[in-house]
Amino acid sequence: MVSLPKIAVIGSGPAGFYVTQQILKRSKEARVDVYDRLPVPFGLVRYGVAPDHQDVKNCINQFTKTAKNQNVRFIGNVQLGRDISLEQMKDAYHSVVLAYGADSDKTFGIPGESLKNVISARTFVGWYNGLPEDQSLVPDLNCEDVVVLGQGNVAIDVSRVLLKSIDVLKTSDITENALEVLSKSRVKRVHLVGRRGPNHGMFTIKEFREMVNLPNVTTIFRPEQLEGLETAIPSLKRQRVRLMQLIADTGRKNLTTVECDKLFKVLFLRSPLEILGTDHVSGVKFSVNKLEGNDIESQHAVPTGENETIDCGMVLRSIGYRSRQVDTSVPFDTKKCVALQQPGLYCAGWLANGPTGVILTTMAESFLVGEKIAKDIDEKIIDTSQSKPGSEFILKYLHEKGVQTTDFSDWEKIDAVERDRGSKIGKPREKVTSVREMLEIVS
């Protein structure tokens, strides 16, 4: 007798929900339980997307529809490797999908990286977005210059939050605690520094255009770093042409520092050698680089032997996220920091592919994983000949262990509280930033 296929998805961010959506679309019999280590769903959309980008969070409406499907169950406040093991999950389900993302970050390993006010951009984002584990952060914004190391979209996000008008931010879902700190900020200049050239920045044109048009902020480059850029544009890949043209136009328009409230200073060809300071950061010492290689797309940076120092009172490190092996049974490539698929064990999102791309990228990749699972169910590659207990066993075990779990109706109670608190102060929501308070709300 063939039983209904039971699938566990570990992680309720975009990857987890997009995989679930495709499984349901292609396998009407499948039952999917979506787990998350936090009591609330949506992962990166809730805690990673910038608070002033509310439109990007609209995918939550789609995820909610998926979560309310009669064949789906959300189970929150369950940490793989802490509350439950992967082996227990594999025993309880016909198949397991690992989609728990990347919650660690890369480091440079240079002197001074542990100085006060040297902060990972991931932690800074989590702090202003209300991620419970990052609420103990106390960033010191009593300085005029901040150096952001890295040139991806997260680096642009943290730069924008530091420079944007507090009057605009306070209508977003940024936390009140972060608003209070940012309202007292003395930051006037943010230096966005990358080791290679203009064509190698990882930010998208949408993010950069928003910075260029930020009120009371002027974006400037060093003119010598843009020499030859416009002549090289026709030889670039199509998706890079518009961004490089915007950089060239912006650089030509703002050749020198103009009178304005704040500056966004984009600097290329610099690699950090040391973060300066005795206790608190006071600056960054950089190697001045040059590019080598004939192919403009694959040029690499090499040091020239010259150094340069930028004085600052805060450093945000934004050179990429990393996934972790949260359970010893997770097949894991420690060099690439990605999980590996095995029979009956699938991986999706950043955990599978590394922390690259935007939510649309994750959607496309996760759809393929969901389709593969549904196909494997149809072709009996996933063996459903034996009945599996699924969440019945897992919840019983967790209850006996004293773990308080949440379901989607619990999330809706928390959601209602957040929206109510936000409406009273002119915001979409005011997030509950404590796991303990979340659990108290649903008790």
Secondary structure, DSSP 8 states (H G I E B T S, - for coil): -----EEEEE--SHHHHHHHHHHHHH-TT-EEEEE-SSSS--HHHHHTS-TT-GGGGGHHHHHHHHHTSTTEEEEBS--BTTTB-HHHHHHHSSEEEE-----EE-----TTTTSBTEEEHHHHHHHHHT-GGGTT------SSEEEEE--SHHHHHHHHHHHS-HHHHTTTT--HHHHHHHHT----EEEEE-SS-GGG----HHHHHHHHT-TTEEEEE-GGGGTTHHHHGGGS-HHHHHHHHHHHHHHHHT-S--S-SEEEEEE-SEEEEEEE-SSB--EEEEEEEEEE-SSTTT-EEEEEEEEEEEE-SEEEE-S-EE----STTS-EETTTTEE--BTTEEE-THHHH-S-S-HHHHHHHHHHHHHHHHHHHHTTSS--SS---THHHHHHHHHHHT---B-HHHHHHHHHHHHHHHHTTTSS------HHHHHHHH-
